[in-house]
Every structure is written in structure tokens, then in C-alpha cells.
Amino acid sequence: GGKENLRPFWQRYMSKALLLVFVVDSSDPELFAVVNKHLHELLALHPYLPLMVLANKQDLPGSCSITDLHDALSLSKAGDRRLFLIGTHVRKGDLELSSGVQDARNLIFQMVSDGR
């Protein structure tokens, strides 16, 4: 979770991470500056850890495009790492996963099984 009270726990889990999966509410651009700050703090501590950013809520009107989110989060400054930016949406009650969630799941499985 990304709420302020949960952030102190992040480092506890990062030491053994194979991949950082970072979920962003793409419909709330007012939070992008805070998200950018915390994301880049994590990346600085783990310079080669692969990064998967899930741009959630892509189904909502007015949500930020993938390109605009890439710019807002300064992902071009993410360093020398594998980087994935995937648009997703998850709605309560949906019986099927969106294609973005399926793609993310498949990439995570592949990266974990490869040990990268």
C-alpha cells in the first residue's frame, strides 16, 4: 500500500524483491508529484531493480494517458533497469481480468521464474 502510514514498511520488503510493482491511480493527477517523489526515492536505493508501473483506472474518463504518466513520473530518469508501464483497470465484480492486468501478471510470472 502507498498510504503514508504504510511507507515505513516498504524497505522491509525491498531487500529481497525481484521486481518493484508500483500501482498509480492514473485518474488523480494531483497526486503525481507525491508519487514521483516516493517512487524515485525507492529507485535510488535499488538502482538495478526492474520496475513495473501499473497505471490503474485507465477505464475512467479523464484518466492520464500512459505517455503523460511516463512524463509526470519522470520515468526517463529511472536509471538503467528494465521498465514496464502498463495501463490497467480493475472493477469490483468483474469476472475477468482486463488485458493490462493479464499482461502484468504474465510478465511478473516470467520475471520471477527467470529469477530477475
TIMI-2910 file (N, C-alpha, C, CB; in pm, 1 decimal, decimal comma, always signed):
<rs>
+----------+----------+----------+----------+----------+----------+----------+----------+----------+----------+----------+----------+------+
!      n_x !      n_y !      n_z !     ca_x !     ca_y !     ca_z !      c_x !      c_y !      c_z !     cb_x !     cb_y !     cb_z ! resn !
+----------+----------+----------+----------+----------+----------+----------+----------+----------+----------+----------+----------+------+
!    +80,7 !   -118,8 !     +0,0 !     +0,0 !     +0,0 !     +0,0 !    +85,0 !   +125,1 !     +0,0 !    -91,8 !     -0,1 !   +117,7 !  Gly !
!    +31,2 !   +231,1 !    -53,5 !   +106,8 !   +354,7 !    -65,6 !    +69,9 !   +462,6 !    +33,7 !    +90,6 !   +407,7 !   -200,3 !  Gly !
!    -23,5 !   +433,9 !   +121,1 !    -61,7 !   +536,7 !   +218,4 !    +55,7 !   +567,5 !   +311,2 !   -185,2 !   +491,3 !   +300,7 !  Lys !
!    +56,8 !   +689,0 !   +360,8 !   +169,4 !   +738,1 !   +439,3 !   +205,0 !   +646,6 !   +557,0 !   +138,7 !   +876,3 !   +490,6 !  Glu !
!   +105,8 !   +592,3 !   +624,7 !   +133,8 !   +508,9 !   +741,2 !   +195,4 !   +373,7 !   +704,2 !     +6,6 !   +486,7 !   +819,4 !  Asn !
!   +187,5 !   +334,4 !   +577,7 !   +244,6 !   +206,6 !   +534,2 !   +384,4 !   +221,0 !   +474,0 !   +152,9 !   +141,5 !   +433,2 !  Leu !
!   +423,0 !   +341,3 !   +435,7 !   +552,0 !   +361,6 !   +368,3 !   +672,5 !   +318,1 !   +449,9 !   +567,6 !   +505,3 !   +332,8 !  Arg !
!   +672,5 !   +331,9 !   +582,2 !   +789,7 !   +285,2 !   +657,7 !   +817,2 !   +134,9 !   +640,9 !   +770,7 !   +316,5 !   +804,8 !  Pro !
!   +718,0 !    +58,0 !   +600,7 !   +734,6 !    -85,7 !   +583,8 !   +796,7 !   -123,0 !   +449,2 !   +601,5 !   -154,2 !   +598,6 !  Phe !
!   +800,5 !    -29,4 !   +356,4 !   +849,6 !    -60,8 !   +222,1 !   +989,0 !   -121,2 !   +224,1 !   +849,7 !    +63,7 !   +136,6 !  Trp !
!  +1080,3 !    -60,5 !   +297,9 !  +1218,8 !   -107,7 !   +296,7 !  +1233,1 !   -248,9 !   +352,9 !  +1306,1 !    -12,7 !   +375,6 !  Gln !
!  +1143,6 !   -287,0 !   +439,5 !  +1148,2 !   -421,1 !   +496,8 !  +1135,7 !   -527,4 !   +386,8 !  +1036,0 !   -438,6 !   +601,5 !  Arg !
!  +1060,3 !   -497,1 !   +283,9 !  +1033,6 !   -594,1 !   +177,9 !  +1123,7 !   -576,2 !    +56,0 !   +889,7 !   -584,2 !   +135,3 !  Tyr !
!  +1183,1 !   -460,4 !    +41,8 !  +1259,2 !   -431,1 !    -79,2 !  +1389,9 !   -508,5 !    -89,3 !  +1288,1 !   -285,0 !    -85,8 !  Met !
!  +1449,4 !   -548,6 !    +20,0 !  +1580,8 !   -613,1 !    +16,1 !  +1580,0 !   -744,8 !    -60,9 !  +1629,9 !   -637,4 !   +156,5 !  Ser !
!  +1467,3 !   -812,4 !    -64,5 !  +1459,7 !   -941,2 !   -134,4 !  +1374,2 !   -935,7 !   -260,3 !  +1404,8 !  -1046,6 !    -41,6 !  Lys !
!  +1339,2 !   -816,5 !   -302,0 !  +1249,7 !   -801,3 !   -416,9 !  +1319,3 !   -838,1 !   -547,4 !  +1197,4 !   -658,0 !   -424,8 !  Ala !
!  +1244,9 !   -902,0 !   -635,7 !  +1291,6 !   -932,1 !   -770,4 !  +1240,3 !   -828,6 !   -869,7 !  +1247,2 !  -1072,5 !   -812,3 !  Leu !
!  +1137,0 !   -755,5 !   -828,1 !  +1069,4 !   -660,1 !   -915,0 !   +989,7 !   -565,3 !   -826,3 !   +976,8 !   -732,5 !  -1019,3 !  Leu !
!   +991,0 !   -437,4 !   -861,0 !   +907,0 !   -340,7 !   -791,8 !   +783,5 !   -316,6 !   -877,2 !   +984,0 !   -207,1 !   -764,1 !  Leu !
!   +667,5 !   -352,8 !   -824,5 !   +540,3 !   -326,0 !   -890,7 !   +479,1 !   -206,7 !   -819,9 !   +443,9 !   -451,5 !   -887,6 !  Val !
!   +462,2 !    -98,6 !   -893,0 !   +417,5 !    +28,0 !   -836,2 !   +287,4 !    +66,2 !   -904,7 !   +525,6 !   +140,0 !   -853,1 !  Phe !
!   +178,7 !    +70,1 !   -829,5 !    +45,8 !    +98,6 !   -884,6 !    +13,9 !   +246,3 !   -863,4 !    -63,4 !     +8,1 !   -818,2 !  Val !
!    -29,4 !   +311,5 !   -971,4 !    -60,9 !   +454,0 !   -967,8 !   -205,5 !   +473,9 !  -1011,9 !    +36,6 !   +535,4 !  -1058,3 !  Val !
!   -277,4 !   +557,0 !   -939,2 !   -413,0 !   +595,0 !   -978,0 !   -400,5 !   +698,2 !  -1089,4 !   -495,4 !   +651,6 !   -855,5 !  Asp !
!   -419,1 !   +655,3 !  -1213,1 !   -398,1 !   +745,3 !  -1327,2 !   -510,9 !   +847,0 !  -1343,4 !   -384,3 !   +664,4 !  -1454,8 !  Ser !
!   -612,9 !   +838,1 !  -1259,4 !   -722,8 !   +934,5 !  -1268,0 !   -707,2 !  +1048,7 !  -1167,4 !   -855,8 !   +864,0 !  -1245,3 !  Ser !
!   -595,9 !  +1050,0 !  -1092,5 !   -575,5 !  +1151,2 !   -988,6 !   -441,4 !  +1223,1 !  -1006,5 !   -582,2 !  +1086,3 !   -849,4 !  Asp !
!   -430,9 !  +1311,1 !  -1106,5 !   -302,8 !  +1377,2 !  -1135,3 !   -252,0 !  +1467,7 !  -1023,2 !   -315,9 !  +1458,1 !  -1260,3 !  Pro !
!   -338,7 !  +1506,2 !   -931,3 !   -293,9 !  +1589,1 !   -819,2 !   -193,2 !  +1515,5 !   -731,2 !   -413,4 !  +1633,3 !   -735,3 !  Glu !
!   -194,0 !  +1383,9 !   -735,2 !   -102,1 !  +1304,7 !   -653,2 !    +28,4 !  +1270,5 !   -724,8 !   -169,8 !  +1177,5 !   -609,7 !  Leu !
!    +40,5 !  +1302,0 !   -852,8 !   +157,0 !  +1258,8 !   -929,4 !   +288,7 !  +1311,4 !   -872,9 !   +142,7 !  +1302,9 !  -1072,3 !  Phe !
!   +292,0 !  +1432,5 !   -821,9 !   +416,9 !  +1487,3 !   -766,7 !   +461,3 !  +1406,3 !   -644,8 !   +398,9 !  +1636,8 !   -728,2 !  Ala !
!   +367,3 !  +1369,4 !   -558,4 !   +399,7 !  +1288,5 !   -440,3 !   +442,7 !  +1149,1 !   -483,3 !   +278,6 !  +1280,1 !   -343,9 !  Val !
!   +371,4 !  +1092,3 !   -578,2 !   +404,5 !   +959,6 !   -629,6 !   +545,0 !   +961,6 !   -689,5 !   +300,4 !   +913,5 !   -735,4 !  Val !
!   +574,8 !  +1062,5 !   -769,0 !   +706,0 !  +1076,6 !   -831,4 !   +815,5 !  +1077,8 !   -725,0 !   +712,2 !  +1205,0 !   -916,4 !  Asn !
!   +796,4 !  +1156,5 !   -621,9 !   +896,0 !  +1169,5 !   -514,8 !   +923,4 !  +1034,5 !   -448,5 !   +848,6 !  +1271,3 !   -409,3 !  Lys !
!   +819,4 !   +965,2 !   -407,6 !   +837,1 !   +838,3 !   -336,3 !   +890,7 !   +728,8 !   -427,8 !   +704,8 !   +793,6 !   -274,6 !  His !
!   +845,3 !   +727,3 !   -550,8 !   +894,9 !   +628,1 !   -645,4 !  +1045,1 !   +644,8 !   -665,9 !   +820,8 !   +639,7 !   -779,8 !  Leu !
!  +1090,1 !   +767,1 !   -689,7 !  +1232,4 !   +789,1 !   -716,9 !  +1318,9 !   +770,2 !   -592,5 !  +1253,6 !   +928,8 !   -773,0 !  His !
!  +1263,7 !   +789,2 !   -474,6 !  +1337,2 !   +756,2 !   -351,7 !  +1362,1 !   +605,8 !   -344,5 !  +1259,2 !   +803,9 !   -226,2 !  Glu !
!  +1260,9 !   +526,3 !   -376,8 !  +1277,4 !   +380,7 !   -378,3 !  +1377,5 !   +337,9 !   -485,3 !  +1142,2 !   +311,6 !   -402,0 !  Leu !
!  +1366,1 !   +397,2 !   -602,9 !  +1454,1 !   +359,2 !   -712,8 !  +1599,3 !   +393,0 !   -682,7 !  +1410,6 !   +427,8 !   -840,9 !  Leu !
!  +1623,8 !   +503,1 !   -614,4 !  +1760,8 !   +542,2 !   -580,7 !  +1826,2 !   +440,3 !   -487,8 !  +1762,1 !   +680,8 !   -515,5 !  Ala !
!  +1748,5 !   +380,0 !   -400,7 !  +1800,9 !   +280,4 !   -308,0 !  +1822,4 !   +144,0 !   -373,2 !  +1707,5 !   +266,1 !   -190,9 !  Leu !
!  +1759,0 !   +122,4 !   -487,7 !  +1764,9 !     -6,6 !   -557,6 !  +1784,6 !    +20,7 !   -706,9 !  +1634,2 !    -91,8 !   -532,2 !  His !
!  +1906,8 !    +60,0 !   -745,4 !  +1929,3 !   +113,7 !   -879,5 !  +1912,2 !    +16,0 !   -995,5 !  +2064,0 !   +168,3 !   -885,4 !  Pro !
!  +1912,7 !   -114,7 !   -971,9 !  +1900,4 !   -209,2 !  -1083,4 !  +1773,7 !   -293,7 !  -1077,1 !  +2020,3 !   -300,0 !  -1086,6 !  Tyr !
!  +1692,1 !   -269,2 !   -977,7 !  +1568,7 !   -345,9 !   -962,1 !  +1472,8 !   -312,8 !  -1076,3 !  +1502,5 !   -316,6 !   -824,7 !  Leu !
!  +1423,2 !   -414,5 !  -1146,4 !  +1324,9 !   -386,7 !  -1251,8 !  +1200,8 !   -318,8 !  -1193,0 !  +1284,9 !   -517,7 !  -1324,6 !  Pro !
!  +1138,3 !   -236,4 !  -1275,2 !  +1022,2 !   -158,2 !  -1232,0 !   +904,5 !   -182,6 !  -1324,8 !  +1056,1 !     -8,2 !  -1227,5 !  Leu !
!   +789,9 !   -213,2 !  -1264,1 !   +664,2 !   -222,9 !  -1337,9 !   +568,3 !   -121,6 !  -1276,4 !   +604,6 !   -369,4 !  -1333,5 !  Met !
!   +530,5 !    -22,6 !  -1355,1 !   +432,0 !    +75,7 !  -1310,9 !   +299,1 !    +37,8 !  -1373,0 !   +473,7 !   +221,9 !  -1350,0 !  Val !
!   +199,5 !    +18,5 !  -1288,6 !    +64,6 !    -11,0 !  -1336,2 !    -18,1 !   +116,3 !  -1325,6 !     -0,7 !   -127,9 !  -1254,5 !  Leu !
!    -56,4 !   +168,0 !  -1440,5 !   -138,7 !   +288,5 !  -1447,2 !   -283,6 !   +244,2 !  -1434,1 !   -114,5 !   +369,0 !  -1581,0 !  Ala !
!   -331,9 !   +240,4 !  -1311,3 !   -465,4 !   +189,2 !  -1284,3 !   -572,8 !   +293,5 !  -1316,7 !   -476,5 !   +146,0 !  -1138,2 !  Asn !
!   -693,5 !   +246,0 !  -1330,5 !   -813,1 !   +327,2 !  -1358,0 !   -809,9 !   +390,7 !  -1496,8 !   -827,1 !   +436,1 !  -1252,9 !  Lys !
!   -749,9 !   +319,7 !  -1591,6 !   -745,1 !   +368,8 !  -1728,6 !   -883,1 !   +370,8 !  -1794,0 !   -650,7 !   +283,6 !  -1810,7 !  Gln !
!   -979,0 !   +304,0 !  -1733,0 !  -1114,1 !   +299,1 !  -1787,8 !  -1196,7 !   +423,1 !  -1754,3 !  -1184,9 !   +176,3 !  -1737,1 !  Asp !
!  -1146,8 !   +507,1 !  -1662,2 !  -1223,4 !   +624,0 !  -1620,5 !  -1202,5 !   +741,1 !  -1716,5 !  -1184,4 !   +664,9 !  -1478,4 !  Leu !
!  -1307,9 !   +816,0 !  -1742,9 !  -1293,7 !   +934,6 !  -1827,4 !  -1196,0 !  +1033,4 !  -1763,6 !  -1431,1 !  +1002,1 !  -1850,6 !  Pro !
!  -1109,9 !  +1089,3 !  -1843,6 !  -1015,5 !  +1188,6 !  -1794,9 !   -891,0 !  +1131,6 !  -1729,7 !  -1083,1 !  +1276,4 !  -1699,1 !  Gly !
!   -875,4 !   +999,1 !  -1731,7 !   -753,5 !   +943,1 !  -1673,1 !   -633,3 !   +981,2 !  -1760,3 !   -764,7 !   +787,8 !  -1659,1 !  Ser !
!   -519,3 !   +989,5 !  -1698,2 !   -395,9 !  +1030,5 !  -1764,2 !   -350,5 !   +922,3 !  -1862,1 !   -285,3 !  +1059,2 !  -1660,0 !  Cys !
!   -305,8 !   +963,2 !  -1978,2 !   -256,4 !   +865,5 !  -2075,2 !   -124,6 !   +806,4 !  -2026,4 !   -238,5 !   +930,5 !  -2214,7 !  Ser !
!    -86,9 !   +695,1 !  -2084,7 !    +38,2 !   +629,2 !  -2049,7 !   +155,9 !   +722,7 !  -2076,7 !    +54,4 !   +497,4 !  -2128,7 !  Ile !
!   +154,3 !   +789,7 !  -2189,4 !   +263,3 !   +881,4 !  -2225,5 !   +273,7 !   +995,7 !  -2125,8 !   +242,3 !   +937,3 !  -2367,0 !  Thr !
!   +159,2 !  +1054,8 !  -2090,6 !   +160,7 !  +1165,0 !  -1994,0 !   +204,0 !  +1117,2 !  -1855,7 !    +22,3 !  +1230,2 !  -1985,6 !  Asp !
!   +164,8 !   +997,6 !  -1818,5 !   +206,1 !   +943,9 !  -1689,2 !   +356,6 !   +917,1 !  -1688,1 !   +128,3 !   +814,7 !  -1657,0 !  Leu !
!   +409,5 !   +866,5 !  -1797,9 !   +554,3 !   +844,4 !  -1810,4 !   +628,4 !   +974,9 !  -1783,5 !   +590,3 !   +789,5 !  -1951,6 !  His !
!   +579,8 !  +1083,2 !  -1841,5 !   +642,0 !  +1214,1 !  -1821,2 !   +621,8 !  +1264,3 !  -1678,0 !   +585,0 !  +1315,7 !  -1920,6 !  Asp !
!   +500,2 !  +1251,4 !  -1625,1 !   +468,8 !  +1302,7 !  -1491,5 !   +550,3 !  +1232,8 !  -1383,4 !   +320,3 !  +1286,3 !  -1462,4 !  Ala !
!   +583,0 !  +1106,8 !  -1405,2 !   +660,6 !  +1031,4 !  -1307,0 !   +810,3 !  +1031,9 !  -1338,4 !   +610,2 !   +888,4 !  -1300,3 !  Leu !
!   +849,3 !  +1107,2 !  -1440,0 !   +991,1 !  +1117,7 !  -1478,8 !  +1054,5 !   +980,0 !  -1496,8 !  +1069,6 !  +1197,5 !  -1373,5 !  Ser !
!   +984,1 !   +890,6 !  -1565,0 !  +1034,7 !   +754,6 !  -1579,9 !  +1157,8 !   +746,7 !  -1670,0 !   +926,2 !   +665,9 !  -1634,9 !  Leu !
!  +1182,1 !   +850,3 !  -1749,1 !  +1305,2 !   +852,2 !  -1828,9 !  +1427,9 !   +865,3 !  -1739,6 !  +1301,6 !   +967,5 !  -1930,5 !  Ser !
!  +1407,1 !   +903,8 !  -1613,8 !  +1516,3 !   +917,1 !  -1517,4 !  +1521,8 !   +797,7 !  -1421,3 !  +1500,8 !  +1047,3 !  -1438,2 !  Lys !
!  +1458,9 !   +687,5 !  -1459,4 !  +1450,8 !   +570,9 !  -1371,0 !  +1579,2 !   +490,4 !  -1367,4 !  +1337,7 !   +481,8 !  -1413,7 !  Ala !
!  +1679,1 !   +528,0 !  -1444,7 !  +1808,1 !   +459,8 !  -1441,6 !  +1813,7 !   +342,0 !  -1536,7 !  +1838,4 !   +413,2 !  -1302,2 !  Gly !
!  +1920,6 !   +265,7 !  -1519,7 !  +1949,4 !   +151,6 !  -1606,3 !  +1881,1 !    +27,2 !  -1549,7 !  +2103,0 !   +129,2 !  -1619,8 !  Asp !
!  +1755,9 !    +10,9 !  -1583,2 !  +1677,1 !   -100,0 !  -1530,6 !  +1573,0 !   -138,8 !  -1633,7 !  +1610,0 !    -62,8 !  -1395,4 !  Arg !
!  +1518,5 !   -256,8 !  -1620,0 !  +1404,3 !   -296,6 !  -1702,5 !  +1284,0 !   -218,2 !  -1651,9 !  +1378,6 !   -453,0 !  -1696,7 !  Arg !
!  +1209,3 !   -161,7 !  -1743,4 !  +1096,6 !    -75,8 !  -1707,5 !   +975,5 !   -113,9 !  -1790,7 !  +1131,9 !    +73,7 !  -1727,8 !  Leu !
!   +864,4 !   -130,9 !  -1722,7 !   +737,1 !   -161,7 !  -1788,2 !   +633,5 !    -63,3 !  -1736,4 !   +692,5 !   -310,4 !  -1761,9 !  Phe !
!   +555,7 !     -6,3 !  -1825,5 !   +445,3 !    +83,1 !  -1789,1 !   +321,8 !    +28,4 !  -1858,3 !   +473,8 !   +234,1 !  -1830,4 !  Leu !
!   +227,1 !    -17,6 !  -1777,5 !   +111,0 !    -89,3 !  -1830,9 !    -17,2 !    -23,4 !  -1781,7 !   +114,5 !   -238,9 !  -1789,7 !  Ile !
!   -105,5 !     +6,1 !  -1873,7 !   -236,3 !    +58,9 !  -1838,8 !   -327,4 !    -53,3 !  -1792,4 !   -298,4 !   +132,8 !  -1957,5 !  Gly !
!   -396,5 !    -30,1 !  -1680,6 !   -484,2 !   -133,5 !  -1624,5 !   -613,9 !    -71,4 !  -1573,9 !   -413,0 !   -209,3 !  -1510,1 !  Thr !
!   -706,4 !   -156,7 !  -1545,2 !   -823,5 !   -117,4 !  -1468,1 !   -880,1 !   -242,9 !  -1402,4 !   -930,9 !    -46,5 !  -1558,5 !  His !
!   -928,4 !   -224,5 !  -1282,8 !   -987,8 !   -333,4 !  -1206,2 !  -1116,4 !   -278,8 !  -1146,4 !   -889,7 !   -388,0 !  -1094,5 !  Val !
!  -1224,7 !   -345,9 !  -1175,0 !  -1353,4 !   -304,1 !  -1118,8 !  -1409,9 !   -415,3 !  -1033,7 !  -1453,0 !   -265,6 !  -1230,0 !  Arg !
!  -1458,7 !   -377,2 !   -918,2 !  -1520,4 !   -473,4 !   -827,7 !  -1634,5 !   -543,9 !   -900,0 !  -1571,5 !   -403,6 !   -698,6 !  Lys !
!  -1634,0 !   -673,3 !   -890,1 !  -1740,3 !   -752,0 !   -951,2 !  -1707,7 !   -803,3 !  -1089,9 !  -1863,7 !   -671,5 !   -957,5 !  Gly !
!  -1600,7 !   -753,0 !  -1153,6 !  -1561,6 !   -805,2 !  -1284,6 !  -1517,1 !   -950,2 !  -1269,2 !  -1448,2 !   -719,0 !  -1347,8 !  Asp !
!  -1565,0 !  -1035,2 !  -1357,1 !  -1528,1 !  -1175,9 !  -1350,8 !  -1398,9 !  -1205,3 !  -1426,2 !  -1640,0 !  -1261,0 !  -1406,1 !  Leu !
!  -1364,1 !  -1117,8 !  -1520,0 !  -1242,7 !  -1137,7 !  -1598,8 !  -1144,7 !  -1025,4 !  -1572,1 !  -1275,2 !  -1145,7 !  -1748,7 !  Glu !
!  -1016,4 !  -1059,4 !  -1577,4 !   -911,2 !   -958,7 !  -1564,3 !   -899,3 !   -879,9 !  -1693,1 !   -776,4 !  -1024,0 !  -1528,6 !  Leu !
!   -872,5 !   -749,9 !  -1680,8 !   -850,5 !   -669,0 !  -1800,3 !   -722,6 !   -715,9 !  -1869,2 !   -842,1 !   -517,5 !  -1764,6 !  Ser !
!   -707,9 !   -683,1 !  -1996,0 !   -589,5 !   -727,6 !  -2070,1 !   -461,7 !   -672,0 !  -2007,6 !   -599,1 !   -684,6 !  -2217,4 !  Ser !
!   -466,1 !   -548,9 !  -1955,4 !   -348,3 !   -491,8 !  -1890,0 !   -307,9 !   -569,5 !  -1765,9 !   -374,1 !   -347,5 !  -1853,2 !  Gly !
!   -404,9 !   -610,2 !  -1686,6 !   -376,2 !   -689,0 !  -1566,7 !   -321,9 !   -826,3 !  -1606,4 !   -503,4 !   -704,1 !  -1479,1 !  Val !
!   -378,4 !   -885,3 !  -1710,7 !   -327,5 !  -1013,8 !  -1759,1 !   -183,4 !  -1001,2 !  -1806,7 !   -415,8 !  -1067,0 !  -1872,4 !  Gln !
!   -153,4 !   -893,4 !  -1881,7 !    -16,6 !   -871,1 !  -1928,7 !    +79,2 !   -854,5 !  -1811,3 !    -10,5 !   -747,6 !  -2019,5 !  Asp !
!    +38,8 !   -776,3 !  -1711,9 !   +122,4 !   -754,5 !  -1593,9 !   +146,2 !   -886,0 !  -1520,8 !    +57,4 !   -651,7 !  -1499,3 !  Ala !
!    +41,7 !   -962,1 !  -1501,2 !    +53,4 !  -1091,5 !  -1432,6 !   +150,8 !  -1183,4 !  -1506,9 !    -85,3 !  -1159,2 !  -1420,6 !  Arg !
!   +137,8 !  -1189,9 !  -1638,6 !   +224,8 !  -1277,1 !  -1716,5 !   +371,2 !  -1232,8 !  -1708,6 !   +179,0 !  -1280,1 !  -1861,7 !  Asn !
!   +394,3 !  -1102,2 !  -1714,2 !   +531,1 !  -1051,3 !  -1700,7 !   +588,9 !  -1079,7 !  -1562,7 !   +534,3 !   -901,6 !  -1727,9 !  Leu !
!   +508,5 !  -1063,6 !  -1459,3 !   +555,1 !  -1092,6 !  -1324,0 !   +591,9 !  -1240,6 !  -1311,5 !   +447,2 !  -1054,6 !  -1220,0 !  Ile !
!   +506,8 !  -1328,5 !  -1360,0 !   +536,7 !  -1471,2 !  -1354,6 !   +665,6 !  -1502,3 !  -1428,2 !   +421,9 !  -1552,2 !  -1413,6 !  Phe !
!   +682,1 !  -1442,0 !  -1545,6 !   +801,3 !  -1467,8 !  -1625,8 !   +927,0 !  -1417,8 !  -1553,3 !   +788,5 !  -1400,3 !  -1764,1 !  Gln !
!   +922,1 !  -1299,1 !  -1498,0 !  +1038,9 !  -1241,7 !  -1431,3 !  +1074,2 !  -1317,7 !  -1304,4 !  +1014,1 !  -1095,2 !  -1398,5 !  Met !
!   +975,7 !  -1360,1 !  -1228,9 !  +1001,9 !  -1435,9 !  -1106,9 !  +1059,4 !  -1573,5 !  -1141,4 !   +872,8 !  -1450,7 !  -1023,3 !  Val !
!  +1005,2 !  -1636,2 !  -1243,4 !  +1057,4 !  -1768,3 !  -1279,6 !  +1197,6 !  -1759,3 !  -1339,1 !   +963,6 !  -1836,8 !  -1378,6 !  Ser !
!  +1229,8 !  -1645,4 !  -1401,6 !  +1365,3 !  -1623,6 !  -1454,2 !  +1462,9 !  -1583,3 !  -1345,1 !  +1363,3 !  -1516,9 !  -1562,6 !  Asp !
!  +1410,3 !  -1543,7 !  -1229,3 !  +1494,3 !  -1500,9 !  -1118,6 !  +1556,8 !  -1364,2 !  -1136,5 !  +1600,9 !  -1599,6 !  -1097,4 !  Gly !
!  +1490,8 !  -1278,4 !  -1215,4 !  +1545,7 !  -1144,7 !  -1242,2 !  +1471,5 !  -1043,3 !  -1163,5 !  +1539,9 !  -1110,0 !  -1390,2 !  Arg !
+----------+----------+----------+----------+----------+----------+----------+----------+----------+----------+----------+----------+------+
</rs>
